[in-house]
Amino acid sequence: MLGDCSSYQNKGFLVELNALSSHELDIIQRFIVLNIQSLFKECAVPYESPLEWPSLINPSNRKYWFHNHISSKSVRRFTAEQVSKILKFTIFSRLRELLGEFVVSDEELIGYPDVYWRFVRPYEEGDIGPLHCDSWFWDLNPSWNHNSDFKKRTKVWIAILAEVNQNGLVVFPGSHNGHTFSYKVISSENKLKPTIVSPPSMSSSFLVPTNSTDAIIFHDKLLHGGSLNKGSSPRLSFEFTCLHN
């Protein structure tokens, strides 16, 4: 299906504007607040109750004191109940038009589709994901390929809070087409992770313009990474991988 989309075929990605409705955006925001609140209770972290979305993203809260508690992907996963509701969002109908039938991956065998969020503070280089291709993770962790019925992988990244040209996702257009990049391997969070050795010049990169609710749909061999957040607020997004044929 995606082979019919010239942007995806040639550049390795496409942008879906307004991928979330205002109601769906409210749901995602509420889920993240509940996730953080639950984490605080579990770890006995003091916080002002009730915890509200505006207080999490308040630009005056420069240190975002809670961020060290949400650094691990495992605590940024939506719950099974939350995912069951997210899978009913309208973006999934659009994805079926693009991909055909697909499932959201559960590569780490958590027992349900793996959908997770990310919180990137302004001007914090440590918060952004380094340059990589998603396919590297699958190559390094062969046990992830437990669903052999599906041969292709497509990543979906959706902005929850973003500022155009100030933050978001950096991609290298066309890098999915036969380009190879060297990387070294480290072990972290019970899985092998790749770290690029000789990254290409950033002059060939492209910061995809995205507003809140926009989605980037991209090939799992596309070289990409997070952009330094130069905005006035944190950048929030959520993502998942689609398995399809």
N, C-alpha and C positions, 0 to 999 in steps of 0.2 A: 504493500500500500504506500509506504513512505517513499518508495522508489519513484512515485509519480510526482513528488514534491521537489521541485528543482532546487530550492534553497537547502533542503536537507541532503539531497543527493550530492550537490556541488560543494556546499559549505560545511555540511555536517551538522547543521542545526536549523531550527526555525523557531519563530516567536509567535506565541498565541496570546493576543492582547485580551485583557479582561477575562482571564481564564476562570476567575472566581467571581461569583455574585457577591453583593454586599452582605447578604445573609450568610453565605458560605465563609466569607472572611470573618464575620463575627464568631462563627462556630470555631474556626481555627484559633482565633485569638483566645477564646474562652478555654479551649482545650489546653493551650500552652500555659495559661494562668493556673489551671487546675493541676497540670503536671508539676510546675514549679512549687506550688503550694503543698502538694503531696510530698515532694522531695524534702522540703523544709521541715515538714512534720516528722518525716522518717529520720532525718538527721538532727533533729532538735535544734534547728536554726531559727533564731528569733526573727520575727517579721511583723509588720503592721497588718492587722486583720481588719477588714477583709483585704486580700491582695487584689489589686485591680490592674487591668491592662495599662491605663495611662501612667500609673506609677512605675511600671516596668520599663516603659520606653521614654520616660521623661528626660528631655535633653539636658536638664540641669543636674541629673544624676550621672555625672561624668564617670564615676568609678564603677557603676553598676556592681555594687558590692557582692552580689550573689553569683557573679559569673564563674568563679572558681568551682562552684558546686555543679555547674552544667557543662563542664568541659568534655566529659565522656559521652560518646554517642549513645551508650546504653541508657542514660538518664534522659535523653532527648527523643526517645521513641514515643510515639503515640501508643496508647493502650489498645488492646484488641477491640474493645468496645468502641473506642474513638475511631479506629481505622474502619470498622464496619460502617460507620456513618460517613466518613470521608470518601469511601468508595462509591457513595451514591451521588457525589458532586457531579455537576454537569460536564466538567472537564473529561471525565472518564468516557462519556458518550462520544465526545470529540476524538479522544484517543483511539476508540474503537474504529472510528471512520478512517483514521490515519494508519493504524497498525493492523487492523483486523482483530481477530480474537487474541487476547493476551491475558496474562496474570501478573500481578505485582509480586516481585520476588521476595522470598524469605531465605536468602542465602546463608544466614547465620543460624537458621533453624530455631527461631524464637517461637514458632508455632502459629504464626499468622503473618500477613503481608507486612513487610518492613517499611514503614513510613516514618520519617524523623525530621526534626526541625533544627535550625541553626540560628544562633544569636551572635552577631558581629558588632562589636563596639566601635565607635568612631576612632580612627587613627590607632588601632591596635593590630599590629602586624601578626601577632600570635593567634588572632582569632580566625584568620582566613585560611582556607584550604590551599595547600601548595599545588603547583602545576602537576597534573597527572592525567592519565587516561583511565577511565573506569575499568576497561578491559584488563589492565595490569593486575588489579585486585583479583579478578576471576582467574587469570592465568596462574597467579601465585597460590591461590586457595582452591585447588581442584575439587574439594569436597562441596564447594558452593554449587557445582553443576549437578545437583542431585535431581533436577527436573530435566531429563534428557529429551523430552518431547519438544522443547523450544530451543531453537538454534540462534536466535538473534536477541540482542538486548538494546533497549533505548531508555535513556535517563530522562526524567522529567523534574525540573527545578521550578518552583513557583514562589514568586515574591509575595511575602506577607506585608512587609514594610520596606520600601525601597525608594530611592531618589535617583531620577534619571541622570546618568553620566557622573554620579557621585559615588555609587557603590553597585554591587551586583556581581555578575559572572564575567570573567575574561576568557575568551576563546581564541583559538588559532584556526581561522577558517580554512577548510580543506585539509587539515592535518590528519583526518581520518582515512584519507585516500593514500595508503601505501607508505606513509611516513613512519620512520622508526626512531625512537628516542631511547637512549641508554638510561638505566636506573639501577640503583642499589636497593637492597632489601633489608628492612628492619622488622623486628617483631614487636607488636604493640597491641594491647587489649585482646590477647589470645588469637591474633591473626597476623599474617605477613602483610607488610605494607611497603609499597614502592616509593622511592625518593629519586626524582629525576637528577641525573648527574650533570648533563650539559644542556641546560634549557636554551631554547632558541631566543633570539633577540625579541624583546617585548615590542619592538617596532612593527612586528608582523602580527601582533595580537589585536584583539578588538573587544572593547568593553561593550557588551550588549546593552542597549538602552532599555531599561525596564522600570516600569512604575509598579506600585503595589497592585497585586492581583494578576500581573502578567506572568506567563510561563515560557520557559525555554525548554524545547524538546530536542535532545541531541544524541548523536551516535556515541556508542560507548568507547570508540577508538578516537574520539575527538580530544585533543589536548586542551585542557581548560584548568581554571583555578579561580579562587576568590579574588576579588579586587579589594585593595585597601579602602576602607570606608571613609570617604572624605565628606560625608554628609553631616547633618546636625543631630541626627538620631541614630539609634542602632539599626542595623539592617537585619531583618528576619526573613527566613525563607523555609520551605519544607521541600522534601524530595523523595523520590522512589525510583525503582528500576522496573521497567516493563519487559517481560519475557514473551517473545512472539516468534512467528515463523515468517 
